[in-house]
């Protein structure tokens, strides 16, 4: 199994080349970088060049970039102001599209395969105006994505707007045939369940966010730390040939001032458990 780690684990820290090197030495072969300007300044050509060199030096591939979900925020907290491609207000929506275009522009010098994208926030209702706005945004973004050889993968998120059945209907009705899905296991568990949700999305799933919870809130725990049934979930995801991206949340035990190695060791242990489950199921992994 290719070990792919999301930098979301370090979202409250600067994501540095030194940190990437330490991740690589733990056995991780690919990375998904979360685009938050404090964490990774996707607007900076210097930051992109530095990260590109670090990826080459560490022999780690850039699997995906996660589009920003909020306007600029500092290290201690999120801004709470959403950056949404489905915002019905045209000015705010165009601002979101322009910001995500900046991420796609990185593909010229920092090649990556997928752009993981939220349609909106968990508070957004399944409003037809929001789907119209999302369609307008994606019509523009897919042009930039195609130019960079990037596939846009929409993520299922908690709430109604990006529930699996709503995403499926959205793609069917808009005929955005080059857009795919990022299946988030933890988010599905908070909704209609992992297996029913995956069945709805499976034919368009190209990458997956793997994390656990106890069914009440989006905790981003390590697999086997909550109450998701992981053996069937992992087997089903590998059956649809999805990449598995470990997307953990920084926990108090390994937040700063603890060194990054503490969190990296927690991720390594989670990868070990995932591989053991796949081996037990007789799956070759993703």
Secondary structure, 3 states (H helix, E strand, C coil): CCCEEEHHHHCCCCCCHHHHHHHHHCCCCEEEEECCCCCCCCCCHHHHHHHHHHHHHHCCEEEEEECCCECCCCCCCCCCCECCCCCCCHHHHHHHHHHHHHHHHHHHCCCCCEEEECCCCCCCCCCHHHHHHHHHHHHHHHHHHHHCCCEEEEECCCCCCCCHHHHHHHHHHHCCCCCEEEEEHHHHHHCCCHHHHHHHHHHHEEEEEECECCCCCCCCECCCCCCCCHHHHHHHHHHCCCEEEECCCCCHHHCCCCCHHHHHHHHHHHHHHHHHHHHHCCCCCC
